[in-house]
């Protein structure tokens, strides 16, 4: 039941002999991920404003990129999504997710602030967590200068970024700052022990493999004990009550599928408002591949709609 377009992409990668990420150095993997976007991603849609910014972080300035949706007035106070890119805490940046952030801004009518957090192996856990918390707090503090509504703030991300959005939501609840209304979790990793059944059933042949996951985690976590810290594995947090409304999107042929489903279930059982949708025919990472996988565009539209409705 794999989507024929996803199957064609996987076949093309195999025929061209493109090496898997875990056989590359981090620098090579980052370059390959940036380059691949020109083949798989749609053309970047126009937006009203794109501006690079810097937030204050514990280890220095954190690069950000602000998007305001097409048709929005410069002084309109918009709801805002703070977005954390995917890439296994090792690859990805503001450019690899530029198209997706533009699409989410236009589709939701929200401002989007993308975060270029620190990654491994240069910066180990919990560097990415610290940066994402700091960036979210900075956006809330700077709401007036950014022309965003501090009472309508969301966090979101894909894969590792989805993990970070879940963790930021927990940290904000615990600390009472900032107030977050919504969390957009796109095929999030929620348990770094990687023991869910989908890691076995989908761990080979669908782009993100068990070997690649081990590569990412090995570069980010300095020791195995860190993987069971709730800031790495939010599924293991004992209390997940009183959290923002959540939309959790998963993919049927993704090793992380069952982790996303389990986290959505825990959120619902704890009394939170949570919706989970699985694109059964898709592979991990598909949402940024709208040029070659049509369902990616449907998934982006669904995420934007959920975001718009939650922050109205």
N, C-alpha and C positions, 0 to 999 in steps of 0.2 A: 504493500500500500504506500510505498514511498512515492512522493510527488515526482512525476516524470521529469520535470525541470530540475529538481534537486538531483535526481539520478544522473541526468545529463551533465550537470556541473561536476559531480564526483567522478564520472567517467572521463571528462575532459582533463581534470586534474591528474588522474592516473595516466592517461595517454601522453600528456606533456611531461611526465616525470617530475612534477613539481614536488620537491621534498617536503615531508611533514615538518611542522614547526619544531618538534622535539629533536630534530637532527640539525637544527640551526643554532648559532649563537644568539643570545638576546638581541644583539645589534642587527644581525641578519634577519631575524624573525620580525623585528619592528619594521625594517625596511620593506620586507615582503608584504606585511600586512598593510602598510601604507600604499604600496604599489597596486595591490590587488583591488583596491577600491575603484580604480578606474575601469576595471572590467566588470565588476559585479554591481556597482551602485548606480542609481539614476543620476542624471545631471542635477546639480544643486539648484533648487528652486530659489527664486528671488524672495527676499524678505525685506522688511522695512529698514532694518538696521543690523549690522554685525559690528561688534566692538570688542577688542581684546582688553582684558582687565587683569588686575592682580589683587589677590586677597592676602590678608595677613595670616601667616601660618606659624606653627610652632618652630619649624625649621627654616623659615624664610618665606618669601612671597610665593603664592600658589597661582599659576596662570589660569585664567578663566576666559571664556568667550560668551558674550551676551548676544542673544538673538531676540529681535522683536518682530512679530508677525506682519506680513504684508497687509497694508491698509490700516495699521494702527497709528494713532496720532503720537507724536513724540512725547507729549506730556500726559498721555493716558496712563492711569495707574492700573497696570495689568496684573493678573495672577502670575505666579512664576513657578517654573519647574527647575530645580537644581539637578543637573544630569551628570551621572558618572559613567564613563565609557567602559565597555568590556575589553577583554584581552588577557585574562588570567593573571592580573596583577603584574604583568611583565611587558606586554605589548599594548598598542593603542594609544591614541592621543586626541587632541582637539580636531585634527584633520581627518582621522579615520571615521569620526562620527559626525562630521560637519553636515552631511546631507540629512542624516536622521534628525539631528537637532533642528535644522531648518524645517523639515517636514512636520515635526511635532509642534513647532511654534505656529506654523501656518494652519495646521489642522485643528489645533486646540484654541487658538486665539490667546495663548499665554506667552509671556517672555520665557526664554530658556537660557539658563546659565550653565554652560558646560565646564567641567572641572578637570584640569590636567594634574591629577594627584601623583605623588611619588610612587615609584614601582620598584620591584626587585629585578635583579639581585643587588642593585646599588643601594636600595632602601628597603629593608626587611619589615615584616609585620611588627607593629601595627601602623607603619608610616602612612599607608593609603587611608586607613580609618581616620587617623588624626587629621589628615589634610581634608578629607571629605566633611568631617564634623566642623572643622574650622571654616571651610568655605561656605557651608550652609549657614553658619552663624553670621558670617560676614555679609552674605546676601541679605539676611534679615535686618542686620544693623544698617546697611546701606540702602534700604528699600527706597527711601525718598530720593536719593541721588540717581537710583536706577529706574525710577518711575514704575515701581512694582508695589503691589499691595502686601504688606507684611502679614496680614491676616489670612492670605490665600496663597500659602506656600506648599509646594510639593517637592518630593525627592523621587528620583528614578534612575534606572540604569539597566544595562543588559549584561548577563553573565556575571563576571566579577563585579561589574557596576551595579547589578541587581542585588548582589550580596551586600555591597557597601550601602545601598539605599536602605535595605532592611536594618542594617546595623546603625546607621545614622538615626533612623526612626526610633529605635530602642534607646539610643543614647539621649536623644532629645526628650523622650518621655521621662527618662530617669533624672535628667538634669533640669527639666522644665523649660528648656530653651534650645532652639526656637520652637514656636508652635507650628507643627506640620499637619496639614490637612489630608494629605494623600500620598501614597507610595505606589509607584509604578515599577513593578518587578518583572523584568523580561528574562525568561529562563534563568532565574537566579541560582547560584550555588549557595546552599544553606547549610551544608554539613561536609566539612573538609575531610572527614574520615572516608568518604567515597564508598560507603557500604550499601547504598540503595540498589535494588535489583537492576535498575536501568543502567547502572555502570557496567554490568555484565552483558545485558542484552544489546546495548547500544554502544559498547566500548570499542568496537572495531568496525571500520568501514564507512563511518558517517561523518568524516572530517575531524570532529573533535574526538580523539581516542583516549583510552586509558593512559597510553604513553605520554601523550601531550599534556593531559591533566597532571600527571606526575611531574613532568618537566616544569610546568607553571608553579605548582606548589613547592617544588624543590628550590626554585629560585626566590620565592617570596617568604616562606617560613623557615626560620633558622633552626627550629627544632619541632619534633612531632607534638610536643605538649601544647604548642601554640594552636594547633589545629582544633583542639576542643575548647578553646577560649570562645565565649559567645561572640566576641568581636570578629572571630573568624567563621564561626558556625552558629548563626542565630537560631537555627532549629534546636540547638541544645540549651537555649536560654530557658530557665525554669518558669519564668513569668512573661508571657507575651500578650497580656491583657492591656487594655487602654491604649491601643496603638492606632495610628491613622488608618482610615479606609484604604484598602489595598486592592490593586488589580494585578493578578499574577498570570503571566502568559508563559506557556510551556510548549515544547515541540516533541512530537511522538518518537522521533528517532534520535533523541538527545540523551547522552549519559546523565545529564542533570535533571531529566524530566521528573523523576520521582521525588527529588529533593524539593522542587518547586511545588508540586502537589501536596507533599507532606506539610510544607510551611503554610500554604493556604489553608489546609485543614486545621492546623493548630491555631491559626489566627481566628478562624470561624468558631472553633470550639471554645476559645477564650472570650468570646463575645464581641469580637471585632467584626466590622463589615468587610468581607473579603469575597472577591469574585475570582475564579480561576477558569481559564480557557486554554485548551490544548489544541494546537494546530497539528493534528495527528500525523500528517504526511510529511512533516518538515524536520530539518536537521538543525543542530545548534548553529547559531549565528545567522540564520536566514533573514532576520528582519532588516539587515542592512544590504540585502542582495536584490533589491527590487528591479534591477535592470535585467536579471536573468531568472528570477523566481517571482511569478506574479502574486502569489499569496503573501509575499513580504509586504506589498503595498496595502493589501487588506489588513494585515496585522498592524501596520503603522496607523492606518485610519482608525482601527478599533482602539488602539492605545490613545490616540489623540482625542477621540470621542469620550472615552472614560475620564481622561484628564480634564477636558472641558466641563463635563457634567459634574465632576467632583468639586471643581473650584468655582462654579457659577456663583 
